Amino acid sequence: MNFSLKLIFFVISFIFFLSIFTPSQGFTQDVLYKTNGTNVLVDVISADDDEVEFKLYDDPDGPVYSIRGFKLRRILYEDGTLVDYGNPLIRNSDRDVVDYGPAQGSEMNPATKNEYYVQGRKDSQAYYTKYKGAGTGVLLTSLASPLLGLIPAAATSSVPPKDHNLNYPNRDLWDNYDYRAGYTEAARKRKNKAVWNNWLIGLGVNIIVALALLSGE
């Protein structure tokens, strides 16, 4: 294969990456605002006036849960769309008992829950560092061949970081649903960013080398 064809091949690989393999920052983040004052980070699968089906944000491979519409105040979708169910805030009500297991979170006011979520994201930036191994492997493979590098890049970015690699600083905080959601979301985004940035570096190096060789002919 001559250098002109090689350059075309690399450019096609780059376009293929942009159209097919651009990472989505992990799992879609929607927010359920419940009548008992708690919020839950989810991926909404289906929703109508009577019932909402969803998966938990930090468990994308887990089961599908559901919640009755009368237990929701509103849904905020990732794109900013807000669906108001028109139900008032009712604390400590039997009518608002959680019926979908691990999605219940902790019973605290929304402001406090938001603080835990933000703290989780901040701690992830400080303590989660074990994404570098995945990024380095993708870089080395991509330097040899950007097309081959797509394989580990796509595979690595499609799964969240393993718990034993998260390196969270405090077990008590980790047991809080909102802190954990913020920490794992930020960790996954950081890992995906490192993986795909390293793939682009490998692709860029190959293109620069090809151009340099072409200019020398």
N, C-alpha and C positions, 0 to 999 in steps of 0.2 A: 504494500500500500504506500503510495507516494505521500509527501507531506501535505499537499493540498487536500487530498481525500481524508487524511488523518484529522486535519483541522476541521473540516466539515463534520466529521464524525463526532468530534468533541462538542461542537456547537449544537448539533442535534441532541446530544446527551443532555446539554444544559437546558434546552427548551423542553425536553422530555421531563426533566426534573421539575421545572417550574409549573408545568401543566398537570403533572400526575403526582409527584412525590413531595410537593411543598407541604411541610408539616403543618398540621392544624393546631398547634399549641395544646395538644392533648384533648381532653374531654370537653364537650360543650358545657358551659356554665350557665344554668338558669337558676333562679332563686324562688323558692316557695315561701311566702309569708303566711304563717298560720295564725289562726284566731287566738291561740294561747300566747302569742308574742314571740315565738321562736321562728327562726329562719332555717331553711335547709338548702344546701347547694346540690343541684341535681342536673340531670339531662332529661328534659320532658320528652316522653315518647308520644303520648296522646293526651288531649285535654278537652273536656266539654264541661257543661254546667254541673253535671252530677259527679264526675270522677276524673282524677288526673293520674295517669300512669307514668312512671319515671324510673330511672336508675340513679343511684347515688353517685355524686361527682367523683368521689375518691374510690369508687369500686365499679369501674366501667364494665367489668366482666361478671359482675354479680347479678342477682336476681332482679326482676322487675317488681317494683312496689306500686301501691296505689293508695290514694287518699281521697276521701269524699269531699265534694265541692264545698259543703257547708262548713268545713274545717279550715278553709282558706280565705284569707283576706285578699290576696292578689298573687299574681305570678309575674316576675320580671324576667324576660327572656334576654339572652346574651346580646341580641341585636338592639336592645333598648325598648322593645315592645312591652307595654305594661297592660296586663289583663286584670281588671278589678272585679272581684267576686261580690263586692258589696256587703261582706259580713263584718260585723264590728269586732274589735279587740275584746276578748273575753278571757280573763285569767282565772286559773283554778276552777275551771268548769268541767263537770262530768261530760258535757256535750263535746268537749274538745280533747278527750283522751286520745293519745296517739295509738294508731292501730297498724303501724307498718314497721315494727321492729327497730332495727338499728338506725333508721333515719331520724329518730326522734330528737337527737341532740340533747342539750342540757336545758333545764328550765331557768332561763335568765332573760333579762330584758335585751332587746335588739342591740342597743348601744354597747352593752358589755360583750355580747356575742361578736359584734363587729370588731371590737378591740382584740379579742382572741384571734380572729381570722387575720387581721393585719399583723399582729405579733408573730403568727406562724409564718407569714410570708417574709417578714424581716429576718427571723431566725434562720429560715432556709437559705437566704442569701449569705449568711455568716457561717453556717455550719455544714451545709451540704456541699461537699467537694469531690465526692466519689463518682462524678460524672466524667472525670477527665480520662479514665481508662477507656470508656466507650468512644469518646471523641478521638483519642489517639489511634485506636484501632481503625476507625473510619478514615482518618487522615492518611495513615500508611497505605491502606488498600487503595484509596483514591489517587495517591501519588503514582501508584503503579498503573492503575486503570480507573478513571472516573466511572465508567460503566459498571465495573465490578464493585466499586465503592458504593454504588446505589444499594446493593444488596444488604450489607451490614447497616447502612444508614437507615434504610426503611425498617429493617427488623428491630434495630435498637430503639428508634424513636416511637415505635408502635406500642411499646410496653412501658408502664410507669416504673420509676426506680424501685428496687427491692427495699423492703423495710430495713434490712440490716445494713444497707448502704446510706440511709438517710441521715444518720448521725445527729438525730435531734437531741437537744441539750438537757431536756427535763421530762422525765416520765410522767409526772403529774400533768404537765401541760399537754403532753402528747395524748393523754386520755380524754382531753376535751375535744369534742367533735369539730368545733369551728377552728380551733388552733390547728388540728391535724389537717383539715381541709385546706387551710391557707398554706401550710408548710408543704404538703404534697403537690399542690397545684404549682407553686413557685419552683419546686424541685424539678418537676417534669418539664416545665417550660425551659428551665436552665439547661437541663440535659439535652433537650431537643435542639436548642439553639447552638450548643457546643457541637453536637453531632453534625448538623447541616452546615454550620460555618466551616467545619473542617473538611466536609465534602467539597464545598465551594473553593476552599484553598487548594485542594488537590486538583480540581478541575482547572482553576486559574493557572496553576503552575504548569500543567500540561499544555494549556493553550499558549502560554508565554514561550515555553520551550519550542513548540511547533512553529510559532511565528518567528522565533530567532533562527531556527534552522532554515525556514523558508527564505528569510532575508539574506541568508548566507549563500543561497544557491546562485 
